Amino acid sequence: MFFRTAVFMFLFTGIHSAGADESRKSANPYSPDADLATAIRAYDGGDMVTALGAWRRAAAGGSTDAMTSLANIFQYGEGVRQDLPRAVAWYRRAADLGDGVAQMNLGELMADGRGTTRAAPGAYFWLSLAGRGGNAWADGQARIVAKRLPPDELTKLNARIAGWRPKQP
């Protein structure tokens, strides 16, 4: 539980601070920060019902940190039944919004065929985006996956990656 707490605290406090800043600039006056803090306190205290509710509210408010946290909860079955397809869905929502951790995890699940169909093109796409964002591990994994792709498909994927922009919440 300590490791998962450390992961959630890392997600909450540092890696996505730019995303939190962006949510404050939006026309929507709701900020998911309070719900994220509530979720982490509840999680640390073992209250998964409260934690899940707070993460869901924050995710509905556009928080990629909350979406990624929910994905982790379902991926590892912490306080809930493990549900890899549900984890994939939460990772995809956050990845579409530009979350590098979600992109990396989604790519890894696609590469392995866990919770989704094994798909080298999708794995390469998401791992490459995470790598482009500065994640060296994801970049290395994308290079490994690239070896399974035909050159013409790799060219098309690289063009798609070059033009990719995150969706707006």
N, C-alpha and C positions, 0 to 999 in steps of 0.2 A: 504494500500500500504506500510506503514511503516513496518508492520510485515513481509510481503513478502521480502522487502528490507533487513531487519535484517536477515532473513533466508538465502537469497542469499549471503549476506556478510559473514555470519557464514560459509557457505559451501565453499566460496572462500578463506577465510583467515585462517581457522584453521583445520577443521576436516579432510581434505584430503591433507595436506601438503606433506605427504609421496608420494602420487600419483603424485604430481607435480614434486617432486624430481626424481621419477622414469622416468617421461617423458623426463627430461633433460639428462638422462643417455642413452637413446635409440639412435639408429643409425640415427633416423629421427631428423634433426636439428630444425624442427619446435617446438616451445613451445607454448602451448595454453594460457599461462599467459596473454599476451597482449590482446587476444580476450576476455578472461574472464573479465579483467578490463574494456574493452570497453563495454561489455554486461552489466555490473553492472552500469556503468555511464549512459548508454543509458536507462536502466530500471529505474534508479532513476530519470532521466529527463523525463520519460514518452514516450520515443521513442522506442516502441516495435519492430518496423521493424528493426532498427539497432541492438537492443538487441538480437532478434531472429537470425539474420544473424551471429552475433559474436558468440553466443552460438553454433550455428550449425557448424561453422568453427572449434571452439575449440573441439566440440564433434567428428568431423571428424578426428581431430588430436589425439584422444584418451583420452580426458579429461572427467573423470567420473563426475567431478563437473559440467561441462557443460551439460552432459547427464541428470544428476539429476535435474539441473535447468530447462531444457526443459521439463522434465517429470512433474515437479511442475507447470510450466506454463500451460501445457495441462490438468493436473488434476484439477486445480482450475479455468481454463478459464480466465487467466489474459491476456487481450489484444488479445486473440484469442478465437475461439469457444471452449468450453470445449470438450475435446476428451479423454475420459478415456482409450479406447484401445491404443491410441497413447501414453498416459502417461505410460501405462503398458509396451509398447515396449521400451520406453526410459529407464524406471527403470530396465527392464530386461538386457538391454545392459550394463548399469553401474553395476548392481548387478553381472553379469557374470564376470566383471573385478575386483570384490572385494569391491565395494563401499558399506559400511555398511548402510548408509542412504537409498540408493536405495534398498538394501536387505530388510530393515525394511519396507519401503513403499510398495514394491512389495508384501511382505508377508501379509501386512495389506489388500491390495486390493484383494489379492487372498482369504483371510479369509472371506471377506465380499462379494466377487463376484462382485466387481465393476470394470468394464472395461475388465473383463475376467471371465471365468467360476469359480464359487466358488469351491475351491479345497483345502481341509484341508491338504493333503500331501504336496502340493507346498507351502502353507502358513507356515506350520511347518518347512519345509526345509529352506526357506529364513529367516524367523524370527529367527530360531536357529542359522544360520550363523551370522546374525547381533548381536545376543546375545553372540555368541562366540567371537565376535569382541569387546565386552565390553558394548553393549547397554542393560542396565538392563530392560528397558521397553519392548524391543523386546523379551528378554529372558522370561519375565513373560507372554507375549502373546503367545509365543511358547508353554509354559507349559499348557496354557488354551486350545490351539488347539490340543495338544497331547491327551487330554482327549477324543477327538472325533475319535481317530485313534485306530484300532485294534493293539494289542501288536506285532504281527508278522510284520505288516507294519511299526510300530515305530522302531523296531529293524533294518529293512532294511534301513530306512531313516537315522537313527543314524550312520550306517556304511557308508552310502553315504556322510553324513556331515563330518565324521572323515577323509575321503579321499579327500574331495573337495579342489581344488586349483583354484585360479582365472585364467581366460583365459588371454592371452597376447593380448594387443591391436593391 
